[in-house]
Every structure is written in C-alpha cells, then in structure tokens.
Amino acid sequence: MERRVNYVYVIKQLELGLRPRFVELCAAEGMSAAQYTALTVLERRPGITSSELARRSFVRAQTMAITLEPLLSADLIRRERDPENGRRMLLFLTETGAAAIERLANPLAELEEQLVTGFTAAERSQFAELLRRSSHSLAEAAARDRSEDSETPASEVS
C-alpha cells in the first residue's frame, strides 16, 4: 500500500525552516515579519482599509491595529480619509516604506533562492503555481465554510 503524503507536516517543516530566517531578516531592518507583510500588501494594494489589510495579512483586526502603529510612527505608511466615505481611513505605503521593502529585496531573494536550490526553472515555476493553487483552494474552502455558517438558522446554532 502506498504511503499517504502528510502535506500539513511537510508544510510545517518548511515553515519551521523558513520563518526564523525571515523573522531575522525583518528584524535586521527594525520591523517584525507582520509589519513587513503589511508593507508588501500595501505595496500591491494601496488604499485599502485596516480591516482589509488584516484579512490579506492573515491576522485579526485588533492585531493589525497594533502592527500598524509603529509603521505609522516611522512614516512607513500613511492614513488618508476615504473621499467616498469620510468615516473610512485608507492606508498607503510611503516612500520610506517602499525603501524599507527595497532594502529587504536582496536578502529575501537570497532566502528564496535557498528554498528552491536544486530546482530547475520549470520546477520553480511549477512549485510557485502549486503553492498559489493550494492557497486559493484553502481560501475557497474557508469562504464556503463561512457562507454555510451564515446560512445556518439561529435555532440550529447551539
């Protein structure tokens, strides 16, 4: 009988090897991994709310609020009132924030290179695509679960 691959275990082992190095690189630039993640999300999606940033950074809104304060104080990000809804505040990366991301670009590229050393170009491309597809599959499953939970009548919720 063929032995089943334990993907969760393999991914956790990968994370245990990768995360400490990632955290160390971020710390060398004076930021946490969560702060770096927030900066890179804002680089790709300028003008989102703190709540949206929290979702895209995989943290709770309360955690994001704590993460943002040092970034605001260091002028790495800025808040602007939403012109379409004056109660909403939108977040943007500043030039200082973009420079912080840029300073980490080479060290992170070296770390990523270590991750795929020994892969052919085709394998690197396939690896990235499979990771994206796995992430997408999990996001779809979570959305379905939330949808099903919201459809459950109150009388069935214990």
N, C-alpha and C positions, 0 to 999 in steps of 0.2 A: 504494500500500500504506500502510495506517495505521501510524503510528509507535507502537511499544510504549512505555508509560509505565514508567520506571525508578523504581519505588517506593522501593527502597533509597536511591537517590541523593536523591530528594526528601525522604525522612525524615531522611537525614543532613544535608541543608542546613537543614532545620527545627531539628534538634538543635544544629547549629553556631551558629545564631542565638539559640536559646533558652537553651542551657546556660550560657554565660558570664554572662548576666543572672541566671539562677537561682543560680549559684555566688556571684555578687556580693551578692545579697540575703541569702543564708545567712551569708556572711562578715560582713556588717554586724551580724548577731546573734551573732557569735562561734562559728559552727558551720560544718561542712562540709556540702555537699549530701548526702553519705551519712548524716551524723548527722541532718539534718532528715528525710530519708526514713525512717530508723529510728524517729524520734519519731512520724511520721504513721502508720506501720504499727502501732506500739503503741497509738496512739490508736484505731485501728479494730479492732485485735485484741489486747486486753490479755490478759496471762497466757500468752504463747507463749514457747517456748524460744529461745535464741540461734540455734540451727540453723534453726528455722522462720523467725525474723526474717531471717536471712541469705538464705534462699530467697526470701522475699517482698520483699527489698530488692535482689535480683539481684546478690549478692556471695557470695564463698566464706566459709565459717565462720571461717577464720583472719582474713580481712579484717574481718568483723563483730566479732570479739573486740577488735581494735584500735580499731574505731569506737566500741564501747560504753564503753571505759574513761573517756574524757573526759565522757561523758554520765552515768556513774555518779558520777564525782568532782564534777561540777557539780550533782548531785542532780536531774537532768532525768529519770532513770529509776531504778528500784529493782529489786532481785532478791528473790524470795521462794522458799523451798523449796516444791516441789510437794507438797501434802498427800497426794496419791495415790501418789506415787513420790518418796521422800525424796532420791533421787540427782539428780533433775532440778531445775533452777533456772528459775523463770518470771520473765519481765520485765514490768514495768508502768511506765506513764508516771506521773510525779509531778505535783503541782500546778505546780511550777516548770517542768516540761517542757511541760505544757499551756499555760502562759503564754507560753513561747517560741514555740510554734506559733501562738498567737493574735497575737503581735506581728508575725509574718510574714504573717498572713492578708491584710491590705490590700495590702501591696506585691506579694504573689504574685497577688492578684486583678487588680491593675493590669497585671501582666505577662501574665496570661492574656487580659485584655481586648485587649492589643496583638496577641496571637496571632490573635484572631478578629474584629478590627476589619473592618468591611465585610460581615460575615456577617449574614444575617437570623436571627431567633430560631430558625426552623426549620432553617436551615443549621448553626447552632451545635449544636443538639440532634443533628442527623444526623452532624456531624463527630465529636462525642463518642461516639456509638453506633458509628460505623465504626471509630474507634480502639480501642474496647473489643472489638469483634468481631475485629479484626486481632490484638490482643494474645491473645485467647482462642484463636484459630486457631494462633498460634505456640506457645502453651503446650500445646495438644493434640498438635501435631506433635512437640514435644520429649518429651512423655510417651510417645507411640508409639515414638519412636526409642529411648528408654531401655528400654522394655518389650521391643522387638525385640532390643536389645543383650543384655539379661539372658537372653533365650531362646536365644542362640547357644551351642551346645555348646562346652565348653572346647577340644575338639580342633580346632575351626574358627577359634579366636582365634589370631592369629599373634603 
